[in-house]
């Protein structure tokens, strides 16, 4: 084993955080963690992970669950396509002969919502199969360690980094190696103020040797935030509220139940009840909610729901913020 490999694995085994998905190598728990951690911090995932497992303790429980129940349990984590894909993939795995978990990367990549990173993470951590991972943390470590002065988000650089990650993988301990690389990027080789004195790779790190650790990786400017203004209607009659099922072509919150936007239902808008500010990825939403009166039959996307049931159907925190107080 090369000295950098030995140092990194030794560091990981001493300093790895006791995260709940590291307690065993159960593929369901590892997969669930990886799905939740996409675009979401460990701190945000920890309480939701345990709660999700109490509701859906294993693959078959998740496979049997209606999508609405899965989305409700996912509420607040955002990026809801992850939850839909998780449930759909669980049904596909449960339907395999014997309900056996796939153990090759092509079978994993054929599942909805599974990319190269997630497939490699589950296969290496659960079964010690030799597949390297590449996420933002690993890319940052590789760019600094090997002095790569290019934007890691560009396709050509991504290809280079995947190849480099695979070449560095410890074939005897691929699961530990992948987790060590991710842990290093998450806790030491951080995007801001990396803690180089604590890094097990500092002796061979190009960025550290050349005092470039605060300049690498070279990232292109992010796209500017886009401001959106929505006006939605609170339409209530006889103890029921009119909700709207958003279609698959919506810019945001595809397939969600929400309050109907003005102009989509037959209604006479009234006074403003409240305004809400909310961010979804790069979008900054200013939402105005107005009282309104229903006018005649409504489109098929609209549904009257008993007021006590409204919160059960509204998953996104945007809509929960938008709800008026008790009446």
Secondary structure by P-SEA (a helix, b strand, c coil): ccaaaaaaaaaaaaccccccccccccaaaaaaaaaaacccccccaaaaaaaaaaacccaaaaaaccaaaaaaaacccccaaaaaaaaaaaaaaaacccccccccaaaaaacccccaaaaaaaaaaacccbbbbbcaaaaaaaaaaaccccccccaaaaaaaaaaaaaacccccaaaaaaaaaaaaaccccccccccccccccccccccccccccccccccccccbbbbbbbbbbcccccbbbbbbbcccccccccccccccccccccccccccbbbbbbcccbbbbbbbbbbbbccccccccccccccccccccccaaaaaaccccc
